[in-house]
Amino acid sequence: MLEEVERWLAERSWSAADRPLDVLLAAKRDSGTTVSVVLPALNEEPTVGTIVATIRRELMSDAVPLVDELVVIDSGSTDRTAEVAAAAGARVVHRDEVLPSLPALPGKGEVLWRSLLATTGDIVCFVDADLREFSADFVSGIVGPLLTDPGVHFVKAMYDRPLGAEFDVPGSAGTVGQGGRVTELVARPLLNLHWPQLAGFVQPLGGEYAARRSLLERLPFPVGYGVELGLLVDALHTVGLGALAQVDVGVRKHRHQDGQALGRMAAAIYRTAQLRLARGHLVRPALTQFERTAEGFAPRTYAVDTEERPPMAGIPEYAQRHAA
């Protein structure tokens, strides 16, 4: 590991407990900084309501007004995700209602990019909507460094990720430390080989991170699974390693993808990395996988996410809103 990264780990890796809520509230009050929390959601009816209710109860009360805005961006759910989120106290916005002049592309990154137009906070905090046994530390922990240290611009959550079939039962432990398979098999090798300054991030692909709007609006957003790696790499090149940080928030429990879905995710992440390594030559943006059928193994070919949205600061509607 680079000496620079060893120093970074000592200086820019914290625990959520390092910044109690009273410290965060005082910093927020003194600075006048506003905080938006965004939950990108697609068919997350079983979990989204509990996450929203926890944030509202623990971080949006009169006693603890840490979060100013809580928005669920629904990207076309066919279950009761929107209804449950609204009933729990979130403002629910459909992806297609944001920037309607530009047809939406499928993918999580598209939702996160559009959320910049749907929110107003100086700090934007992203939280996946499929988390179970959710703790408000996932929000307060990663927002904390941004409120208390003006030199920090981008903060990732780090945590244990248990894996196991029994994990789908609430309260079960699963296999400790075995989650994050795409991280270990794809993202971590890529980062260590090509962006060794980022080798200290425990969960580089985690969906829980917070950043200053002033940074996010300057970054391109891959529209699909590559968004987390793309934002992390581009943040490094935009503000430098010293402006990045990570915070331990405990344990992350969520719904796991099957092996083929992970393969598609891995291909999109590799594609995102490849684009950043060489903007000229491009690899074939498709992935063929195999499924067993009555006739034998049948090939299924999927397009790999290749689209990226430009920095939001260059979008006229965004510029007009901020000028107003």
C-alpha positions, 0 to 999 in steps of 0.5 A, a space after each residue: 500500500 502506498 505511504 500516502 494511502 496509509 496516512 489517509 487511512 489514519 487521518 480520513 477513516 473514522 467511526 460513526 461514534 467519533 462524531 456524536 449527534 450534538 456535535 453534528 447539530 452544532 456544526 450544522 447550525 453554525 455553518 447553515 449547511 442543509 442536508 438532503 437524503 436520497 433513496 433510489 428505489 425500484 420495488 423496495 416495498 418491504 424495506 423502504 418504509 422502515 428506512 424512511 421512518 427511522 430517518 424521520 424519527 431519529 434525524 428529522 425531529 424538532 430535537 434532532 433536525 439533522 436532515 432537512 429533506 428526505 426524497 425517494 426517487 422511484 424508478 418505475 416500481 410495480 409494487 407499493 414502494 411509492 405508497 409505502 415511502 410516502 406513508 412513512 414520511 418521504 417526499 416521493 418523486 418519480 424518476 421521469 418527473 425530473 428533467 422530463 425533456 430528457 428521456 430517462 435511461 434505465 439504471 441506478 446512476 440515472 436516478 442518482 444524477 436526476 436526484 440533484 435536480 429533485 433536491 436542494 441540500 448543500 450535502 446530498 446523502 445517498 442510501 440504498 432502499 433495500 437495507 434491513 435492520 437499518 440504523 440512522 448511523 448510515 446517514 449521520 455517520 457519513 454526513 458527519 465529516 462533511 459538516 465538521 471538516 470543510 476539507 472533506 468533500 466525499 464520504 463513503 460508508 464502510 461496514 461488514 457485509 454478511 452473506 448467506 441464505 439464512 440472511 433473508 431471515 431478519 436477525 440472522 447473522 449470515 456469513 460474516 465478511 463474505 458479502 460484496 463479491 463484485 467488490 472483491 473480485 472486480 472493483 478492488 483489483 481494478 482500483 489497486 492496479 489502476 488507482 492505487 490511491 483508492 486502495 484504502 476504501 473498504 467498500 468502494 461500491 457501497 451505495 451509502 455515501 454523501 458528498 457536497 453538492 458543489 462536487 457532485 454537480 461537476 461529476 459525470 454519472 454512469 447511468 448503471 451499476 458503474 456509478 459508484 466506481 465512476 464517482 469515486 474515481 472522478 472525485 479523486 481526480 477532481 478534489 484529491 485523496 485528502 478530500 475523500 473519507 470513509 466512516 464505519 457504520 457497523 453492519 450492512 444487511 440487504 437483499 443479495 443478487 444472484 450470480 448472473 446479476 452479479 456478472 452483469 454488474 461486474 461487466 458494467 463496472 469494468 466498462 466504467 473503469 475502462 472508459 476512464 483508463 482509455 477514452 479511445 479504444 472501447 471494449 465490446 459493450 455486451 456480456 453473454 451468460 448461459 442459462 440451463 434450459 430443457 434443451 441444454 445451455 442457452 446463451 443470453 446476451 445483455 447490453 453493458 451500461 455504456 451511457 453516462 450523464 454529463 456533469 449536472 452543472 452543465 444542464 440548463 434546467 439545473 443552472 436556471 434553478 440555481 440562478 433563480 
